[in-house]
Amino acid sequence: MSITRTLLLGTALAAAGASVACARTPTPAPAPERATATVRPAPAQTPAATARPRAGTPQAALPPVVVHKSPTCGCCTLWVEHMRAAGFAVEVRETDALEPVKQKLGVPYGKGSCHTAEIAGYFVEGHVPADDIKRFLRAKPKAKGLVLPGMPLGSPGMETPDGRVQPYTVEQVQADGSTVPFARHGQED
């Protein structure tokens, strides 16, 4: 793990304990979305050009991802890097008002995390692994999206130097807002 990644993770973990910027609060923050968004797409601006599969693996072009995150959340930045490494073109929109975004998209109360993504008409809440997102998108379910409540250690963007993984379950949010298990990680079956 590079020193920069380790420092970002350390900063993210410290901020998670000291700030509500990386946690869902029961009341929405009134601050408007910042006018300046951090956008770092690959040199070519089309999803087909930026979402290239790894060599030797046939794969359809991946849809672009829009991530809403706090400007101070380091673990969100690491998750964005994870998504880009998996072949997704990602646009980042920094805001201190995440709650209205979550409410608008239909993220169930109590299932929040530190960032919310929009992709192909679905939402992805939290540190969901890119492979789970790809499987979900291939299935094209009649659902609202995927959630990974909280910030489990070992999930993408929350990796630890010792490689430890806290068991966690990614949940699919059904059309009615209920959730069902979608994928389990870090646990024996």
C-alpha positions in Angstrom: 0.0 0.0 0.0 1.5 3.3 -1.0 2.3 5.9 1.7 -0.3 8.3 0.1 -3.0 5.6 0.3 -2.1 4.9 3.9 -2.2 8.6 4.8 -5.6 9.0 3.1 -7.0 6.0 4.9 -5.6 7.3 8.2 -7.2 10.7 7.6 -10.4 9.1 6.6 -10.6 6.9 9.8 -9.8 9.9 12.0 -12.4 12.1 10.2 -15.0 9.3 10.6 -14.6 9.4 14.3 -14.5 13.2 14.6 -16.9 14.4 11.9 -20.4 13.8 10.7 -19.3 14.5 7.2 -18.9 10.8 6.6 -22.1 9.6 8.3 -25.7 9.9 7.6 -27.4 12.3 10.0 -31.1 12.2 10.8 -31.8 15.8 9.6 -30.7 17.2 6.2 -28.0 19.8 6.0 -29.3 23.0 4.5 -26.1 23.9 2.6 -26.4 23.9 -1.2 -24.2 21.7 -3.4 -20.9 23.4 -4.1 -20.6 25.1 -7.5 -17.2 23.6 -8.2 -17.2 19.8 -8.7 -14.1 17.7 -8.8 -14.2 16.0 -12.1 -11.3 13.7 -13.1 -12.4 11.6 -16.1 -9.8 9.8 -18.2 -8.4 11.9 -21.2 -11.1 10.7 -23.5 -14.5 11.9 -22.3 -16.8 9.1 -23.5 -17.8 6.2 -21.3 -16.8 3.7 -24.0 -13.3 5.2 -24.1 -12.8 5.5 -20.3 -14.3 2.2 -19.3 -11.9 -0.2 -20.9 -11.9 -3.7 -19.6 -8.7 -5.3 -18.4 -6.6 -6.9 -21.1 -8.0 -10.3 -22.2 -11.4 -9.9 -20.6 -14.4 -9.2 -22.9 -16.7 -6.8 -21.3 -19.4 -4.3 -22.5 -18.7 -0.6 -21.9 -19.5 0.4 -18.3 -22.0 3.2 -17.6 -20.6 6.4 -16.1 -20.8 7.0 -12.4 -21.6 10.2 -10.5 -20.4 10.2 -6.9 -21.7 12.6 -4.3 -19.3 13.0 -1.4 -18.1 15.4 1.3 -15.1 17.4 0.3 -13.2 16.2 3.4 -13.9 12.4 3.1 -10.7 10.5 2.3 -12.2 7.0 2.2 -14.7 8.2 -0.4 -11.7 9.3 -2.6 -10.2 5.8 -2.2 -13.5 4.2 -3.2 -13.6 6.4 -6.4 -10.0 5.2 -7.2 -11.3 1.6 -6.7 -14.1 2.2 -9.2 -11.8 3.8 -11.7 -9.4 0.9 -11.4 -12.3 -1.4 -12.2 -12.9 0.5 -15.5 -15.7 2.9 -14.5 -15.6 6.6 -15.6 -16.3 8.5 -12.4 -17.4 12.2 -11.9 -17.1 13.5 -8.4 -19.5 16.1 -7.0 -18.5 17.4 -3.6 -21.1 18.7 -1.3 -21.7 19.2 2.4 -25.4 18.5 1.8 -25.5 14.7 1.2 -28.8 14.0 3.0 -31.0 15.6 0.3 -29.2 13.6 -2.4 -29.8 10.4 -0.4 -33.5 11.3 0.1 -34.0 12.2 -3.6 -32.6 8.9 -4.8 -34.5 6.8 -2.2 -31.6 5.5 0.0 -33.5 3.8 2.9 -33.1 5.6 6.3 -30.6 3.7 8.5 -28.8 2.3 5.4 -26.6 5.3 4.7 -22.8 5.6 4.4 -20.4 8.4 3.6 -21.0 8.7 -0.2 -23.8 8.1 -2.7 -23.3 7.2 -6.4 -25.7 7.3 -9.3 -25.2 4.7 -12.1 -27.4 3.6 -14.9 -30.6 4.8 -13.2 -29.7 3.1 -9.9 -28.0 4.3 -6.7 -25.0 2.8 -4.9 -24.6 3.8 -1.3 -21.3 3.3 0.5 -18.2 1.2 -0.1 -19.8 -1.4 -2.4 -17.2 -3.5 -4.3 -17.0 -2.8 -8.1 -17.5 -6.5 -8.9 -20.8 -6.5 -7.0 -21.9 -3.4 -8.9 -21.0 -5.0 -12.2 -23.0 -8.1 -11.3 -25.9 -6.0 -10.3 -25.8 -4.0 -13.5 -25.6 -7.2 -15.7 -28.8 -8.5 -13.9 -30.7 -5.3 -14.5 -33.1 -6.0 -11.6 -36.3 -4.1 -10.9 -34.7 -2.5 -7.9 -33.5 1.0 -6.7 -29.9 0.1 -6.1 -27.3 -1.3 -3.7 -26.4 -0.3 -0.2 -23.5 -1.1 2.2 -24.5 0.6 5.5 -21.7 2.1 7.5 -18.1 1.9 6.7 -16.9 -1.7 7.2 -13.1 -2.2 7.5 -11.7 -4.0 4.5 -14.4 -2.8 2.1 -13.1 -0.9 -0.9 -11.7 2.4 0.3 -11.6 1.1 3.9 -8.7 -1.3 3.5 -6.4 -1.8 6.5 -2.6 -2.2 6.3 -2.9 -5.7 7.8 -5.6 -6.7 5.2 -8.2 -7.4 7.9 -11.8 -7.5 6.6 -14.8 -6.9 8.9 -17.6 -9.2 7.7 -20.2 -7.2 5.8 -23.3 -7.7 3.6 -24.1 -5.6 0.5 -27.9 -5.3 0.3 -30.1 -4.8 -2.8 -32.8 -2.1 -2.3 -36.1 -3.4 -3.8 -38.5 -1.2 -5.7 -40.6 -0.9 -2.5 -37.6 0.3 -0.4 -37.1 -3.0 1.4 -33.7 -4.7 1.3 -32.4 -8.2 0.7 -28.9 -9.6 0.9 -27.0 -9.3 -2.4 -23.4 -10.3 -1.5 -21.5 -11.2 1.6 -17.8 -10.5 2.1 -15.2 -11.4 4.8 -17.2 -14.3 6.2 -17.3 -18.0 5.8 -20.5 -19.5 4.3 
